[in-house]
Amino acid sequence: MSEGRFGINLSFAVKRWPEPHAWGRLVREVLGLDVVQFTFDLLDPGWPEVERGNLARAVRQASAEFGIEIHSAFVGLANYTYNGLLHPLAAGRSAALEWWRRAVFLAAELGARAVGGPLGGMSVTDAHNESSRQACYDQLVQATQQICSWAKEAGLNQLLIEPTPLVREFPYTVAQAEKLLHDLGQNTGVPVRYVIDVGHALYQPLYGTHAALVPWFEALGEHIGLIHLQNTDFQSDSHWGWPHEHGRFDVAEFARLLHQHHLSHTPIFLEVFYPFELADEAVLDNITHSVQHCRAQLTRA
């Protein structure tokens, strides 16, 4: 049986239930959950300060009303489309670092205890030039240390980094994840933990047909802060729910792996995305069934 908390990333609510009271009611009364991972797709750190503060207060009020804990605040699809901290131009990297500074303090304002997401993506030009690639990595280490310093100042307890299955992003392998931890060293104000997304780790076009979660679990162990759960065909970063005609991810087997690697305490967040044109009723039906399916399989293992 999985002992960690099971919650949901609020990605399913984007553009459909952006009102804090609306997603709060769905999470608590329909899905029966009491912990969420907030997505910055619902409230961007770059928005004007006054409006951002008003919206953050609305989130805190709704969370308190429904008895929901905001575990962490996370990069969403919108920000992930940018190059972020690995932008090829200095001005782009500077803007991305400022975005992260605002994200850190907004996370604290929302009542979250951690902030995180993927860090950025290199351009094709930088990725294919060894010296440029190394320079990008060195700058990323420094930027990450700065973000950790802000996180400490804001009262957060973790920076969460999500490895992605893209060769132009850091880290995308187990070895790179270990190296990044080593290179960050003691120069972090708060602990750095990894978010292992099952669909990322099992992405066969990059990692091969033998892609598995075990190497990530064995190598990173206590440095895993939480896990993103999604249904996938292992050929795409699918982020499907349950049921799905092409989905093949076995939640019960996943839970057994957690137990075997002493990770049963690790928080698990369902992270599912839907096409914006899909009927709202279909989204609600699938997200409800997905929560029920995952909770049942996690409990059975």
C-alpha positions as CSV (number, residue, x, y, z in Angstrom):
1,M,0.0,0.0,0.0
2,S,1.2,3.5,-0.9
3,E,1.7,5.5,2.3
4,G,2.4,8.8,0.6
5,R,-0.2,11.5,0.1
6,F,-2.2,11.3,-3.2
7,G,-3.2,14.5,-4.8
8,I,-3.7,16.2,-8.1
9,N,-1.9,18.9,-10.1
10,L,-4.5,21.5,-11.1
11,S,-3.6,21.4,-14.8
12,F,-7.0,19.8,-15.4
13,A,-8.7,23.0,-14.3
14,V,-6.9,25.4,-16.6
15,K,-9.3,27.5,-18.8
16,R,-12.2,25.5,-17.4
17,W,-12.4,26.0,-13.7
18,P,-9.9,28.8,-13.0
19,E,-11.9,30.3,-10.1
20,P,-10.4,29.1,-6.9
21,H,-13.8,28.3,-5.5
22,A,-14.7,26.2,-8.5
23,W,-11.6,24.0,-8.6
24,G,-11.6,23.9,-4.8
25,R,-15.1,22.4,-4.8
26,L,-14.2,19.9,-7.5
27,V,-11.1,18.7,-5.7
28,R,-12.7,18.3,-2.3
29,E,-16.3,17.4,-3.0
30,V,-16.1,15.6,-6.4
31,L,-12.7,14.1,-6.4
32,G,-12.4,13.6,-2.6
33,L,-8.9,14.9,-2.4
34,D,-7.3,17.3,0.2
35,V,-4.0,18.2,-1.4
36,V,-3.1,19.8,-4.7
37,Q,-0.1,21.0,-6.7
38,F,-0.9,24.5,-7.9
39,T,0.0,25.3,-11.5
40,F,1.2,28.7,-12.6
41,D,-1.1,28.3,-15.6
42,L,-3.8,29.5,-13.2
43,L,-1.9,32.4,-11.8
44,D,1.3,33.6,-13.6
45,P,4.0,35.1,-11.4
46,G,4.6,37.7,-14.1
47,W,1.1,39.3,-13.8
48,P,0.9,42.8,-12.2
49,E,1.6,42.8,-8.5
50,V,-1.8,44.1,-7.2
51,E,-3.9,41.8,-9.3
52,R,-1.6,38.9,-8.6
53,G,-1.9,39.5,-4.9
54,N,-5.7,39.7,-5.1
55,L,-5.8,36.4,-6.9
56,A,-3.4,34.8,-4.5
57,R,-5.7,35.8,-1.6
58,A,-8.6,34.2,-3.4
59,V,-6.6,30.9,-3.7
60,R,-5.8,30.9,0.0
61,Q,-9.4,31.6,1.0
62,A,-10.7,28.8,-1.2
63,S,-8.1,26.4,0.0
64,A,-9.0,27.2,3.6
65,E,-12.7,26.9,3.0
66,F,-12.4,23.5,1.4
67,G,-9.6,22.2,3.7
68,I,-7.2,21.8,0.8
69,E,-3.4,21.9,1.3
70,I,-1.3,23.5,-1.5
71,H,1.7,21.2,-1.4
72,S,3.7,23.1,-4.0
73,A,3.4,25.5,-6.9
74,F,4.7,24.3,-10.3
75,V,5.6,25.5,-13.8
76,G,2.7,24.9,-16.1
77,L,2.4,24.4,-19.9
78,A,2.6,28.1,-20.6
79,N,6.0,28.8,-19.1
80,Y,7.3,25.5,-20.2
81,T,7.0,26.7,-23.8
82,Y,9.8,29.2,-23.2
83,N,13.5,28.5,-23.1
84,G,13.6,29.6,-19.6
85,L,16.9,29.6,-17.7
86,L,18.6,28.1,-20.8
87,H,17.6,30.8,-23.2
88,P,20.4,31.5,-25.7
89,L,20.4,35.2,-25.1
90,A,21.5,36.8,-21.8
91,A,18.4,39.0,-21.8
92,G,16.2,36.0,-22.1
93,R,18.0,34.2,-19.2
94,S,17.7,37.3,-17.1
95,A,14.0,37.5,-17.7
96,A,13.6,33.9,-16.9
97,L,15.4,34.3,-13.6
98,E,13.2,37.2,-12.7
99,W,10.2,35.0,-13.4
100,W,11.5,32.4,-11.0
101,R,12.1,35.0,-8.3
102,R,8.5,36.1,-8.6
103,A,7.4,32.4,-8.7
104,V,9.2,31.7,-5.5
105,F,7.5,34.5,-3.5
106,L,4.1,33.8,-5.1
107,A,4.4,30.2,-4.1
108,A,4.9,31.3,-0.5
109,E,2.0,33.8,-0.8
110,L,-0.3,30.9,-2.0
111,G,0.6,28.9,1.1
112,A,2.8,26.4,-0.7
113,R,5.9,25.0,0.9
114,A,7.8,24.2,-2.3
115,V,8.2,25.5,-5.8
116,G,9.5,23.9,-9.0
117,G,9.3,22.6,-12.5
118,P,11.5,22.0,-15.5
119,L,14.3,24.6,-15.6
120,G,14.6,25.4,-19.3
121,G,15.6,24.3,-22.8
122,M,18.6,25.1,-24.9
123,S,18.4,26.2,-28.5
124,V,19.4,23.7,-31.2
125,T,22.5,25.8,-31.8
126,D,23.7,25.8,-28.2
127,A,22.8,22.1,-27.7
128,H,25.0,21.1,-30.7
129,N,28.0,23.1,-29.6
130,E,30.0,21.5,-26.8
131,S,31.4,24.8,-25.4
132,S,28.0,26.5,-25.6
133,R,26.3,23.5,-24.0
134,Q,28.8,23.6,-21.1
135,A,28.3,27.4,-20.6
136,C,24.6,26.9,-20.5
137,Y,24.9,24.2,-17.9
138,D,27.3,26.4,-15.7
139,Q,24.9,29.3,-15.9
140,L,22.0,27.0,-15.0
141,V,23.8,25.8,-11.8
142,Q,24.3,29.4,-10.7
143,A,20.7,30.3,-11.5
144,T,19.4,27.3,-9.5
145,Q,21.5,28.3,-6.5
146,Q,20.1,31.8,-6.7
147,I,16.5,30.4,-6.8
148,C,17.3,28.2,-3.8
149,S,18.5,31.3,-1.9
150,W,15.2,33.1,-2.7
151,A,13.2,30.0,-1.6
152,K,14.9,30.1,1.8
153,E,14.2,33.8,2.1
154,A,10.5,33.2,1.2
155,G,10.2,30.4,3.8
156,L,9.9,27.5,1.4
157,N,11.4,24.2,2.2
158,Q,12.2,22.7,-1.2
159,L,13.1,23.5,-4.8
160,L,11.6,20.8,-7.0
161,I,13.3,20.1,-10.3
162,E,11.6,18.0,-13.0
163,P,13.8,16.0,-15.4
164,T,12.4,15.9,-18.9
165,P,13.0,13.5,-21.8
166,L,14.6,16.1,-24.0
167,V,18.3,16.2,-24.9
168,R,18.2,20.0,-24.9
169,E,17.2,20.2,-21.3
170,F,19.0,19.5,-18.0
171,P,18.7,17.0,-16.5
172,Y,17.4,14.4,-18.9
173,T,19.3,11.3,-17.6
174,V,19.9,9.8,-14.2
175,A,23.6,10.6,-14.5
176,Q,22.8,14.3,-15.2
177,A,20.5,14.4,-12.3
178,E,23.2,13.1,-10.0
179,K,25.7,15.5,-11.4
180,L,23.5,18.5,-11.0
181,L,23.0,17.6,-7.3
182,H,26.7,17.3,-6.9
183,D,27.5,20.6,-8.7
184,L,24.9,22.5,-6.7
185,G,26.7,21.3,-3.6
186,Q,26.0,23.0,-0.4
187,N,25.3,26.3,-2.1
188,T,21.5,26.0,-1.8
189,G,19.4,27.7,0.7
190,V,16.9,24.9,0.7
191,P,17.1,21.2,-0.4
192,V,16.8,20.4,-4.1
193,R,14.5,17.5,-4.8
194,Y,13.5,15.8,-8.0
195,V,10.0,15.3,-9.5
196,I,10.0,12.0,-11.3
197,D,7.3,12.0,-13.9
198,V,6.5,8.4,-14.9
199,G,5.8,9.3,-18.5
200,H,9.1,11.1,-18.8
201,A,11.2,8.3,-17.3
202,L,9.4,5.7,-19.5
203,Y,9.7,7.6,-22.8
204,Q,11.0,4.9,-25.1
205,P,11.9,7.0,-28.2
206,L,14.7,8.5,-26.1
207,Y,15.5,5.9,-23.4
208,G,14.9,2.8,-25.5
209,T,12.5,-0.1,-25.1
210,H,13.9,-1.0,-21.8
211,A,13.2,2.3,-20.2
212,A,12.3,1.8,-16.6
213,L,11.6,3.7,-13.3
214,V,14.0,1.5,-11.3
215,P,17.2,3.4,-12.3
216,W,15.7,6.7,-11.2
217,F,14.5,5.2,-8.0
218,E,17.8,3.5,-7.1
219,A,20.0,6.4,-8.0
220,L,18.0,9.3,-6.6
221,G,16.3,7.7,-3.7
222,E,15.9,10.2,-0.9
223,H,16.4,13.1,-3.4
224,I,13.0,12.3,-4.9
225,G,10.5,14.9,-3.6
226,L,7.4,13.8,-5.4
227,I,6.1,11.8,-8.4
228,H,3.9,12.8,-11.2
229,L,1.5,10.1,-12.3
230,Q,0.0,9.9,-15.8
231,N,-1.3,7.3,-18.2
232,T,0.9,6.8,-21.3
233,D,1.7,4.5,-24.2
234,F,5.5,5.0,-23.5
235,Q,5.8,6.6,-27.0
236,S,4.7,10.1,-26.1
237,D,4.6,12.4,-23.0
238,S,1.0,11.6,-23.0
239,H,-0.5,12.8,-19.7
240,W,-3.6,10.8,-20.3
241,G,-6.1,9.8,-17.7
242,W,-7.8,6.5,-17.0
243,P,-9.4,5.0,-19.0
244,H,-7.6,5.7,-22.3
245,E,-7.7,3.4,-25.3
246,H,-3.9,3.6,-25.8
247,G,-2.8,4.0,-22.1
248,R,-0.7,1.1,-20.8
249,F,0.6,2.4,-17.4
250,D,0.0,-0.1,-14.5
251,V,-0.5,1.9,-11.3
252,A,-0.6,-1.2,-9.1
253,E,2.8,-2.3,-10.4
254,F,4.1,1.3,-9.9
255,A,3.0,1.2,-6.3
256,R,4.8,-2.1,-5.8
257,L,8.0,-0.6,-7.1
258,L,7.6,2.3,-4.7
259,H,7.4,-0.1,-1.8
260,Q,10.4,-2.1,-3.0
261,H,12.5,1.0,-3.2
262,H,11.3,2.4,0.1
263,L,9.5,5.3,-1.6
264,S,6.0,4.6,-0.4
265,H,6.1,7.8,1.6
266,T,6.7,9.9,-1.5
267,P,3.8,12.3,-2.4
268,I,2.1,11.3,-5.7
269,F,0.3,13.9,-7.8
270,L,-1.9,12.9,-10.8
271,E,-0.9,15.2,-13.7
272,V,-3.3,14.9,-16.6
273,F,-3.9,17.3,-19.5
274,Y,-6.8,17.5,-21.9
275,P,-7.4,19.2,-25.3
276,F,-9.0,22.5,-24.7
277,E,-11.7,21.7,-27.2
278,L,-12.7,18.5,-25.4
279,A,-16.2,18.8,-23.8
280,D,-16.0,19.9,-20.2
281,E,-18.3,17.0,-19.1
282,A,-15.9,14.5,-20.7
283,V,-13.0,16.1,-18.8
284,L,-14.7,15.9,-15.5
285,D,-15.8,12.3,-16.1
286,N,-12.3,11.2,-17.0
287,I,-10.5,13.1,-14.2
288,T,-13.0,11.6,-11.7
289,H,-12.4,8.1,-13.0
290,S,-8.7,8.6,-13.1
291,V,-8.6,9.6,-9.4
292,Q,-10.7,6.7,-8.5
293,H,-8.6,4.2,-10.5
294,C,-5.3,5.5,-9.2
295,R,-6.4,5.6,-5.6
296,A,-7.8,2.1,-5.8
297,Q,-4.6,0.7,-7.4
298,L,-2.3,2.5,-5.0
299,T,-4.2,1.1,-2.1
300,R,-4.3,-2.4,-3.4
301,A,-0.6,-2.7,-4.0
